[in-house]
Amino acid sequence: MVDEATRYSDADLAEFKEIILNKIQKAQADLDLIKSAYMNDLNNGTDDTSPTFKAFEEGSESMSKEANSQLAIRQEKFIRDLKNALFRVENKTYGVCKVTGKLIGKERLKIVPHATMSIEAKNSQR
């Protein structure tokens, strides 16, 4: 368990939990939209178009599927990171830098609620 002086208060944790839950909800809706677009791509046939246009369409469709797949993978990782942050809120270790052991700034956490490192630790890795 993290020392009381090096952790956020229960009120702060509740505020962060609300931010994270909202981000998870939005991220899940975005993922559903990406998956829906991908599924729609599979159903858009080009059977009734000219052969030249069909070749362009299939090439474009291939790139679109790949881009959607990459977006979906990134979105799933983002959701997983947010859920891990939620777990850290529950066990009261949220907001503690995994490198320095110090609290990550509130403003950083409000912008990047799944952050696990302070700005100083992040910059020292470069």
ROVOMAR-118865 format. One record per residue (C-alpha): residue number from 1; residue in three letters; chain; x negated, y negated, z negated. Coordinates in nm, 4 decimals, padded with zeros to 6 digits. Example, Ala and Ser with C-alpha at 12.3 -4.5 7.8 and 13.67 -1.06 7.14 Angstrom:
BEGIN
<i = 1&aa = ala&ch = A&c1 = -01.2300&c2 = 00.4500&c3 = -00.7800>
<i = 2&aa = ser&ch = A&c1 = -01.3670&c2 = 00.1060&c3 = -00.7140>
# end
This chain:
BEGIN
<i = 1&aa = met&ch = A&c1 = 00.0000&c2 = 00.0000&c3 = 00.0000>
<i = 2&aa = val&ch = A&c1 = -00.1192&c2 = -00.3469&c3 = 00.0873>
<i = 3&aa = asp&ch = A&c1 = -00.1947&c2 = -00.5907&c3 = -00.1942>
<i = 4&aa = glu&ch = A&c1 = 00.0853&c2 = -00.8438&c3 = -00.2569>
<i = 5&aa = ala&ch = A&c1 = -00.1428&c2 = -01.1392&c3 = -00.1701>
<i = 6&aa = thr&ch = A&c1 = -00.2276&c2 = -00.9882&c3 = 00.1678>
<i = 7&aa = arg&ch = A&c1 = 00.1225&c2 = -00.9171&c3 = 00.2907>
<i = 8&aa = tyr&ch = A&c1 = 00.4257&c2 = -01.1130&c3 = 00.3972>
<i = 9&aa = ser&ch = A&c1 = 00.7142&c2 = -01.1602&c3 = 00.1550>
<i = 10&aa = asp&ch = A&c1 = 01.0296&c2 = -00.9523&c3 = 00.1894>
<i = 11&aa = ala&ch = A&c1 = 01.2093&c2 = -01.2631&c3 = 00.3217>
<i = 12&aa = asp&ch = A&c1 = 00.9417&c2 = -01.3099&c3 = 00.5892>
<i = 13&aa = leu&ch = A&c1 = 00.9580&c2 = -00.9411&c3 = 00.6773>
<i = 14&aa = ala&ch = A&c1 = 01.3369&c2 = -00.9648&c3 = 00.7134>
<i = 15&aa = glu&ch = A&c1 = 01.2930&c2 = -01.2584&c3 = 00.9514>
<i = 16&aa = phe&ch = A&c1 = 01.0352&c2 = -01.0693&c3 = 01.1572>
<i = 17&aa = lys&ch = A&c1 = 01.2582&c2 = -00.7609&c3 = 01.1609>
<i = 18&aa = glu&ch = A&c1 = 01.5390&c2 = -00.9688&c3 = 01.3137>
<i = 19&aa = ile&ch = A&c1 = 01.3017&c2 = -01.1062&c3 = 01.5804>
<i = 20&aa = ile&ch = A&c1 = 01.1762&c2 = -00.7554&c3 = 01.6626>
<i = 21&aa = leu&ch = A&c1 = 01.5263&c2 = -00.6055&c3 = 01.6793>
<i = 22&aa = asn&ch = A&c1 = 01.6357&c2 = -00.8817&c3 = 01.9188>
<i = 23&aa = lys&ch = A&c1 = 01.3279&c2 = -00.8245&c3 = 02.1367>
<i = 24&aa = ile&ch = A&c1 = 01.3915&c2 = -00.4479&c3 = 02.1422>
<i = 25&aa = gln&ch = A&c1 = 01.7524&c2 = -00.5046&c3 = 02.2482>
<i = 26&aa = lys&ch = A&c1 = 01.6494&c2 = -00.7409&c3 = 02.5305>
<i = 27&aa = ala&ch = A&c1 = 01.3607&c2 = -00.5168&c3 = 02.6391>
<i = 28&aa = gln&ch = A&c1 = 01.5926&c2 = -00.2138&c3 = 02.6518>
<i = 29&aa = ala&ch = A&c1 = 01.8442&c2 = -00.4086&c3 = 02.8636>
<i = 30&aa = asp&ch = A&c1 = 01.5600&c2 = -00.5102&c3 = 03.0981>
<i = 31&aa = leu&ch = A&c1 = 01.4418&c2 = -00.1487&c3 = 03.1202>
<i = 32&aa = asp&ch = A&c1 = 01.7953&c2 = -00.0325&c3 = 03.2009>
<i = 33&aa = leu&ch = A&c1 = 01.8096&c2 = -00.2940&c3 = 03.4781>
<i = 34&aa = ile&ch = A&c1 = 01.4747&c2 = -00.1786&c3 = 03.6207>
<i = 35&aa = lys&ch = A&c1 = 01.5882&c2 = 00.1859&c3 = 03.6133>
<i = 36&aa = ser&ch = A&c1 = 01.9193&c2 = 00.0913&c3 = 03.7722>
<i = 37&aa = ala&ch = A&c1 = 01.7368&c2 = -00.0907&c3 = 04.0536>
<i = 38&aa = tyr&ch = A&c1 = 01.5162&c2 = 00.2139&c3 = 04.1022>
<i = 39&aa = met&ch = A&c1 = 01.8163&c2 = 00.4462&c3 = 04.1199>
<i = 40&aa = asn&ch = A&c1 = 01.9834&c2 = 00.2065&c3 = 04.3641>
<i = 41&aa = asp&ch = A&c1 = 01.6713&c2 = 00.2188&c3 = 04.5848>
<i = 42&aa = leu&ch = A&c1 = 01.7179&c2 = 00.5935&c3 = 04.6149>
<i = 43&aa = asn&ch = A&c1 = 02.0727&c2 = 00.5479&c3 = 04.7445>
<i = 44&aa = asn&ch = A&c1 = 01.9990&c2 = 00.2788&c3 = 05.0057>
<i = 45&aa = gly&ch = A&c1 = 01.9668&c2 = 00.4894&c3 = 05.3197>
<i = 46&aa = thr&ch = A&c1 = 01.8384&c2 = 00.3527&c3 = 05.6477>
<i = 47&aa = asp&ch = A&c1 = 02.0010&c2 = 00.6200&c3 = 05.8654>
<i = 48&aa = asp&ch = A&c1 = 02.2055&c2 = 00.3764&c3 = 06.0741>
<i = 49&aa = thr&ch = A&c1 = 01.9285&c2 = 00.1272&c3 = 06.1575>
<i = 50&aa = ser&ch = A&c1 = 01.6877&c2 = 00.1089&c3 = 06.4503>
<i = 51&aa = pro&ch = A&c1 = 01.3709&c2 = 00.3254&c3 = 06.4299>
<i = 52&aa = thr&ch = A&c1 = 01.1380&c2 = 00.0213&c3 = 06.4082>
<i = 53&aa = phe&ch = A&c1 = 01.3346&c2 = -00.1431&c3 = 06.1309>
<i = 54&aa = lys&ch = A&c1 = 01.3649&c2 = 00.1928&c3 = 05.9560>
<i = 55&aa = ala&ch = A&c1 = 00.9836&c2 = 00.2273&c3 = 05.9411>
<i = 56&aa = phe&ch = A&c1 = 00.9478&c2 = -00.1197&c3 = 05.7879>
<i = 57&aa = glu&ch = A&c1 = 01.2334&c2 = -00.0531&c3 = 05.5484>
<i = 58&aa = glu&ch = A&c1 = 01.0850&c2 = 00.2783&c3 = 05.4301>
<i = 59&aa = gly&ch = A&c1 = 00.7431&c2 = 00.1169&c3 = 05.3724>
<i = 60&aa = ser&ch = A&c1 = 00.9020&c2 = -00.1641&c3 = 05.1770>
<i = 61&aa = glu&ch = A&c1 = 01.1161&c2 = 00.0829&c3 = 04.9838>
<i = 62&aa = ser&ch = A&c1 = 00.8048&c2 = 00.2807&c3 = 04.8903>
<i = 63&aa = met&ch = A&c1 = 00.6330&c2 = -00.0308&c3 = 04.7547>
<i = 64&aa = ser&ch = A&c1 = 00.9496&c2 = -00.1319&c3 = 04.5716>
<i = 65&aa = lys&ch = A&c1 = 00.9799&c2 = 00.2085&c3 = 04.4041>
<i = 66&aa = glu&ch = A&c1 = 00.6157&c2 = 00.1962&c3 = 04.2984>
<i = 67&aa = ala&ch = A&c1 = 00.6535&c2 = -00.1576&c3 = 04.1612>
<i = 68&aa = asn&ch = A&c1 = 00.9712&c2 = -00.0613&c3 = 03.9744>
<i = 69&aa = ser&ch = A&c1 = 00.8001&c2 = 00.2460&c3 = 03.8347>
<i = 70&aa = gln&ch = A&c1 = 00.5083&c2 = 00.0354&c3 = 03.7068>
<i = 71&aa = leu&ch = A&c1 = 00.7502&c2 = -00.2174&c3 = 03.5561>
<i = 72&aa = ala&ch = A&c1 = 00.9412&c2 = 00.0610&c3 = 03.3834>
<i = 73&aa = ile&ch = A&c1 = 00.6211&c2 = 00.2097&c3 = 03.2377>
<i = 74&aa = arg&ch = A&c1 = 00.5100&c2 = -00.1307&c3 = 03.1042>
<i = 75&aa = gln&ch = A&c1 = 00.8550&c2 = -00.1967&c3 = 02.9598>
<i = 76&aa = glu&ch = A&c1 = 00.8624&c2 = 00.1433&c3 = 02.7863>
<i = 77&aa = lys&ch = A&c1 = 00.5215&c2 = 00.0712&c3 = 02.6305>
<i = 78&aa = phe&ch = A&c1 = 00.6445&c2 = -00.2710&c3 = 02.5146>
<i = 79&aa = ile&ch = A&c1 = 00.9495&c2 = -00.1099&c3 = 02.3500>
<i = 80&aa = arg&ch = A&c1 = 00.7273&c2 = 00.1522&c3 = 02.1841>
<i = 81&aa = asp&ch = A&c1 = 00.4974&c2 = -00.1229&c3 = 02.0513>
<i = 82&aa = leu&ch = A&c1 = 00.7984&c2 = -00.3139&c3 = 01.9143>
<i = 83&aa = lys&ch = A&c1 = 00.9310&c2 = 00.0012&c3 = 01.7442>
<i = 84&aa = asn&ch = A&c1 = 00.5877&c2 = 00.0562&c3 = 01.5877>
<i = 85&aa = ala&ch = A&c1 = 00.6009&c2 = -00.3044&c3 = 01.4609>
<i = 86&aa = leu&ch = A&c1 = 00.9420&c2 = -00.2297&c3 = 01.3100>
<i = 87&aa = phe&ch = A&c1 = 00.7896&c2 = 00.0694&c3 = 01.1310>
<i = 88&aa = arg&ch = A&c1 = 00.5176&c2 = -00.1593&c3 = 00.9889>
<i = 89&aa = val&ch = A&c1 = 00.7902&c2 = -00.3987&c3 = 00.8662>
<i = 90&aa = glu&ch = A&c1 = 00.9617&c2 = -00.1091&c3 = 00.6881>
<i = 91&aa = asn&ch = A&c1 = 00.6419&c2 = 00.0021&c3 = 00.5136>
<i = 92&aa = lys&ch = A&c1 = 00.5440&c2 = -00.3610&c3 = 00.4406>
<i = 93&aa = thr&ch = A&c1 = 00.2165&c2 = -00.3537&c3 = 00.6332>
<i = 94&aa = tyr&ch = A&c1 = 00.3495&c2 = -00.5757&c3 = 00.9117>
<i = 95&aa = gly&ch = A&c1 = 00.1412&c2 = -00.8781&c3 = 01.0020>
<i = 96&aa = val&ch = A&c1 = -00.1859&c2 = -00.7474&c3 = 00.8583>
<i = 97&aa = cys&ch = A&c1 = -00.4736&c2 = -00.7595&c3 = 01.1075>
<i = 98&aa = lys&ch = A&c1 = -00.6093&c2 = -00.4097&c3 = 01.1675>
<i = 99&aa = val&ch = A&c1 = -00.9616&c2 = -00.5515&c3 = 01.2080>
<i = 100&aa = thr&ch = A&c1 = -00.9965&c2 = -00.8164&c3 = 00.9367>
<i = 101&aa = gly&ch = A&c1 = -00.7269&c2 = -00.7023&c3 = 00.6916>
<i = 102&aa = lys&ch = A&c1 = -00.6030&c2 = -01.0617&c3 = 00.6718>
<i = 103&aa = leu&ch = A&c1 = -00.2567&c2 = -01.1857&c3 = 00.7574>
<i = 104&aa = ile&ch = A&c1 = -00.1888&c2 = -01.2635&c3 = 01.1224>
<i = 105&aa = gly&ch = A&c1 = -00.0486&c2 = -01.6148&c3 = 01.1628>
<i = 106&aa = lys&ch = A&c1 = 00.3314&c2 = -01.6460&c3 = 01.1536>
<i = 107&aa = glu&ch = A&c1 = 00.3409&c2 = -01.8444&c3 = 01.4775>
<i = 108&aa = arg&ch = A&c1 = 00.1481&c2 = -01.5697&c3 = 01.6597>
<i = 109&aa = leu&ch = A&c1 = 00.3835&c2 = -01.3047&c3 = 01.5254>
<i = 110&aa = lys&ch = A&c1 = 00.6896&c2 = -01.5027&c3 = 01.6304>
<i = 111&aa = ile&ch = A&c1 = 00.5549&c2 = -01.5178&c3 = 01.9859>
<i = 112&aa = val&ch = A&c1 = 00.3970&c2 = -01.1694&c3 = 01.9952>
<i = 113&aa = pro&ch = A&c1 = 00.5844&c2 = -00.9727&c3 = 01.7263>
<i = 114&aa = his&ch = A&c1 = 00.4037&c2 = -00.6479&c3 = 01.8099>
<i = 115&aa = ala&ch = A&c1 = 00.0569&c2 = -00.8025&c3 = 01.7533>
<i = 116&aa = thr&ch = A&c1 = -00.1769&c2 = -00.5943&c3 = 01.5386>
<i = 117&aa = met&ch = A&c1 = -00.4752&c2 = -00.8306&c3 = 01.5444>
<i = 118&aa = ser&ch = A&c1 = -00.5313&c2 = -01.1904&c3 = 01.4494>
<i = 119&aa = ile&ch = A&c1 = -00.6488&c2 = -01.4382&c3 = 01.7121>
<i = 120&aa = glu&ch = A&c1 = -00.9983&c2 = -01.4311&c3 = 01.5553>
<i = 121&aa = ala&ch = A&c1 = -01.0198&c2 = -01.0515&c3 = 01.5800>
<i = 122&aa = lys&ch = A&c1 = -00.8818&c2 = -01.0553&c3 = 01.9362>
<i = 123&aa = asn&ch = A&c1 = -01.1340&c2 = -01.3212&c3 = 02.0444>
<i = 124&aa = ser&ch = A&c1 = -01.4264&c2 = -01.1341&c3 = 01.8852>
<i = 125&aa = gln&ch = A&c1 = -01.3561&c2 = -00.8366&c3 = 02.1114>
<i = 126&aa = arg&ch = A&c1 = -01.4355&c2 = -01.0345&c3 = 02.4260>
# end
